[in-house]
Amino acid sequence: MRILLIQPPSCNPLMDQVYLFEPLALEYLGAGLKPDGHTVLLHDARIEPDWEAAFRKFQPDLVGLTGFTSHLTIIKEMAGRIKALSPDTWVVVGGHHATVAPRDFNLAEIDLVVLGEGVFTLRELAQAIAQESDLQQINGIAIPAPDGMLFTEPRPYTDLNLLPIPDRSLTKAHRSRYFSEWFKPLASVRTSLGCTARCNFCALWKITAGKYLRRDPQKVVEELLGVEEPNVFFCDDESMCDVKRMDRLADLIAAAGIRKNYFLYGRVDTIVNHPQLFEKWAKIGLSQVFVGMEDCSDARLAAMNKGTTVAQQEQAVTILKKLGIMMYASYMVNPDYSRDDFKALLAHVHRMKHNYATFTVMTPLPGTGLYEQNRERMLSDKPELFDMLHTLLPTRLPLQEFYREMALLYTKAVPLHRSLPLLLRYGLHGLLLRLRLFGRFLERMKRAHLDY
């Protein structure tokens, strides 16, 4: 079969200029399909918007689409357009939103929905379609139908060690385009899936039924040896949960002579409880850790079921600074913030003396406890607003003022003298582009109240 895998365009292309990660999920799917002799084309519509031209030229038998909640409308429109161009082409949808809310894809123009890890599911689907066999015998799929979707038997989550190494040749033409801030070019590598925490705003631990799935460190090293990029993002939900495993991985990377700059997710309490692990990783290239600080109030952190404290935040900042590892500090603004709450958060960030801080809005994403608790009082169900930058919950402040306060956080949180060394990593040309981009971002933030 001829199979076209499409990474949809972003609902907010402006953010593609801040970070653009490789379509790793589709590279995994491609690697799983090729052994059966399928011809696979991966099209990244974020970089090449004219996916229809690629479709016409390739003339696929099957198209695979993936996306998050914010892609929902985009995927539906793409599926409709594919069927208009070629009614006999199979349209299969998978990814995060398909897993947590598959019924949203119960449409005539979508043939199949894949739930959970799709590598082996899509491989079986392609075989069944080619042989015209019974699709209902394949576990882990949903079949759209006018009277309600038909769900087959659930598929247990795949052992990560059974998955193939992603086929990065599928994105060869664009490898230099994938980046995050100054990490460019950047490759993404997955070493685990799921998380040991139980935050109520996150669905990732629920997707794996609460299990923390791990890849064998030796398999991760095998993959790293084939990665050409000097920068690597460990795109795990949380990389350092299993301390012993990551300690062994660090040893194996060092023994293999691999030298790269690493960027990963780490929890505050993991940093505080295991500073020696981060020290070891700093020696082999750990440059940056994305840390979900979330809030400056112990009460609000507890309400999120975050499992960390403000005191631990302070310790984590100290530890990473001492090790020379930059903290990518991320805070989550509660829509219920008052003016005093915004001031308190700003004061807290100043005390932390971050070199880099970012702010999102607490968003009730489908599949989370937060969503179930608040779905009846949400301001909108427009998929493109599920971007962590728009509030979907009522705000204490007038909506326009809420977004002005959000913009102020970005302008006042990190003083120029502290952020300048990082900005200079872009080079002069990159710095000027970054400043223009920041200005456009702030203008959009101030006008976000009009997006409803």
Buried (B, 14 or more C-beta within 10 A) or exposed (E): BBBBBBBBBBBBEEBBBBBBBBBBBBBBBBBBBBEEEBEBBBBBBBBBEEBEEBBEEBEBBBBBBBBBBBBBEBBBEBBBBBBEEBEEBBBBBBBBBBBBBBEBBBBEBBBBBBBBBBBBBBBBBBBBBBEEEEBEEBBBBBBBEEEEBEBBEEBEBBEBEEBBBBBBBBBEEBBEBBBBBBBBBBBBBBBBBBBBBBBBBBBBBBBBEEBBBBBBBEBBBBBBEEBEBBBBBBBBBBBBBBEEBBBBBBBBBBEEEBEBBBBBBBBBBBBBBBBEBBBBBBEBBBBBBBBBBBBBBBEBBEEBBBBBBBEBBBBBBBBBBEBEBBBBBBBBBBBBBEEEBBEBBBEBBBEBEBBBBBBBBBBBBBBBBBBEEBEEEBBEEBBBBBBBBBBBBEBEBEBBBBBBBBBBBBEEBBEEEBBEEBBEEBEEEBBEEBEEBBEEBBEBBBEBBEBE
